[in-house]
Amino acid sequence: MKLSARDATAYFAKPDPDAAGLLIFGADAMRVAIRRQDVIGRLLGPGAEEEMRLTRIPAGDLRGDKALLLDAVKAVGFFPGPRVAFVEDAADGLAPVIGEALKDWQPGDAQIIVTAPRSLPAKSALRKLFETHKRAYAIGLYDDPPSRAEIEETLAKAGVTRIDRDASGQLTLLANQLDPGDFRQTVEKLSLYKLGDPAPVGVEDVAACAPATIEAGMDDIIHAAAEGEVARIGALMQKLTGQGVAPVTLAIMALRHFRTLHAAAIHPNGPSAGVGALRPPVYGPRRDRLVRQAGRWGAQRLEQAIQALVEADLTLRSSQQAPQAALLERVLIRLATVADRMR
């Protein structure tokens, strides 16, 4: 039986415990592996491997010994509970062997879970085997952006359930930009980051846990504003908004950066000592860059920059209907103009 994308999401959340088997295929090996792990975990519950209720059969081993799968399907376990025979990295060449196991399958036998980390065409023998079987399912995973339900499922599984609106938008952006495995790791990191904190997840929390590659573009435009590169602001803002970065997220990151510069600038021993006192510590070229920026701006101008960014942030969060990206772009251009005059 072939499942559509919508039906597949529901099936992954609640797989059929009485099914004969399931085929999961797709070009993204990580996405296939994550879904396989979820399904097996929901079917067998905790402790399945220790209780020998899960039998893993690499495709290469099955090609060498065609009886492995049927033996695993029919084996009677010492521990009670559902069982799974998992065939990993299968291809069309194993369709006859898997077909025989499905043909002999009876209620009470181990469910046959097969993964094919590659795209299978409609005429694929392995795909047809599961799509035409009355008690088996076939699910294709494609490179489409994850649905809202899939994102919420990942967040709920990690215990990240209290999220403000802006942070929710930023997490959706991350889910569309990152590989599924990387997004899951980011969400798990966010869960640990917020452990014991009753406040909802905010954009600051998401930014703190996001991979460095996501923040790189925001760093570019913030440094452009701090270093007087007026001509770069417009193109960088267009690029970031095109990627889905929320202006309020960028405003928060810019405000954090200028507050860091201000803390360095007001240090009694000078900007170099102020940057050296930052926690977590900053090293190498980034440290030198912050020292130069803090020294060039000075405490008074940094206070004015912070005030401008605070006002922009409040406006972005208000009910005002002004175009948010354009509003923030004007503020950053104004800051860059000030910095340009100081060069």
Stockholm file with secondary structure:
# STOCKHOLM 1.0

chainA/1-343         MKLSARDATAYFAKPDPDAAGLLIFGADAMRVAIRRQDVIGRLLGPGAEEEMRLTRIPAGDLRGDKALLLDAVKAVGFFPGPRVAFVEDAADGLAPVIGEALKDWQPGDAQIIVTAPRSLPAKSALRKLFETHKRAYAIGLYDDPPSRAEIEETLAKAGVTRIDRDASGQLTLLANQLDPGDFRQTVEKLSLYKLGDPAPVGVEDVAACAPATIEAGMDDIIHAAAEGEVARIGALMQKLTGQGVAPVTLAIMALRHFRTLHAAAIHPNGPSAGVGALRPPVYGPRRDRLVRQAGRWGAQRLEQAIQALVEADLTLRSSQQAPQAALLERVLIRLATVADRMR
#=GR chainA/1-343 SS CBCCHHHHHHHHHSCCTTCSEEEEEESCHHHHHHHHHHHHHHHHCTTTTTTTCEEEEEHHHHHHCTTHHHHHHHCCCSSCSCCEEEEESCCGGGHHHHHHHHHHCCTTSCEEEEEECSCCCTTCHHHHHHHSCTTEEEEEECSSCCCHHHHHHHHHHTTCCCBCHHHHHHHHHHHHHSCHHHHHHHHHHHHHHTTTCCSCBCHHHHHHHSCHHHHHHHHHHHHHHHTTCHHHHHHHHHHHHHTTCCHHHHHHHHHHHHHHHHHHHTCTTCHHHHHHTCSSCCCHHHHHHHHHHHHHHHHHHHHHHHHHHHHHHHHHHSSCCSCHHHHHHHHHHHHHHHHHHTC
#=GC SS_cons         CBCCHHHHHHHHHSCCTTCSEEEEEESCHHHHHHHHHHHHHHHHCTTTTTTTCEEEEEHHHHHHCTTHHHHHHHCCCSSCSCCEEEEESCCGGGHHHHHHHHHHCCTTSCEEEEEECSCCCTTCHHHHHHHSCTTEEEEEECSSCCCHHHHHHHHHHTTCCCBCHHHHHHHHHHHHHSCHHHHHHHHHHHHHHTTTCCSCBCHHHHHHHSCHHHHHHHHHHHHHHHTTCHHHHHHHHHHHHHTTCCHHHHHHHHHHHHHHHHHHHTCTTCHHHHHHTCSSCCCHHHHHHHHHHHHHHHHHHHHHHHHHHHHHHHHHHSSCCSCHHHHHHHHHHHHHHHHHHTC
//
